[in-house]
């Protein structure tokens, strides 16, 4: 079995490492060029890992780029894992592999799309999960191979949920590898009638607006904290206050000197871990 792996973030590297530990022989990997990768949030370099495991490494600007298609045409992998990669694989990619496999950090078909970890917190979900699935021409629409459910705590942060989601990715890869190696992975079609689509988010969506409720602001801070860009507010001088953590405040109690208080439509939010940006 010929195996390829595509990633550019730590979560994907964790899955690649798990595959190798499970006994898979990964023939080649693809990642972003160094100069393009510097601007990507959460970027990791997999050069050293690939050298240590004798995995040929190719650097491409996009999985759909002609250079990537040329590599896939030549390699013709039986299985291509695309994990921790923000671009959707188009039909020419899928036509050049036996099976393309991805992992999405929701319980598909719920939460198709982008920014799954922030949205789970912003929406106030009490459960989310991770889905290993077969990539097809749609966006997160392919057959489900396996899922792992994860509870979401009331005080869950992007940091804590990201760590548990990463661990669930690794568990799914480890558990699914025997059936994948045998060429007999279970495949359950998604129920499209139950599907929801979550839109992408940008750093600008982290703005703490004065017309927000304290609940909305508190969730936004937890949802966008590290490893994401963080929530932010504008101060009276037009500067940016980056907020990593805090709590709903009491308007009748003056804030501590180290607290940055944000006035909202129905109360105040007290930023406890924050920094003033120029």
Buried (B, 14 or more C-beta within 10 A) or exposed (E): EBBBBBBBBBBBBBBBBBBBEBEBEBBBBBBBEEEBBEEEEEBBBBEEBBEEBEBEBBBBBBBBBEEBBEBBEEBEBBBBBBBBBEBBBEEBBBEBBBBBBBBBBBBBBBBBBBBBBBBBBBBEBEEBBBBBBBBBEEEBBBBBBBBBEBEBEEEBBBBBBBEBBBBBBBBBBBBBBEEBBEEEBEEEEBEEEEBEEBEEBEEEBBEBEEEBBBBBBBBBBBBBBEBBBBBBBBEEEEEBBBBBBBBBBEEEEEBEEEBBBBEBEEBBBBBBBBEEEE
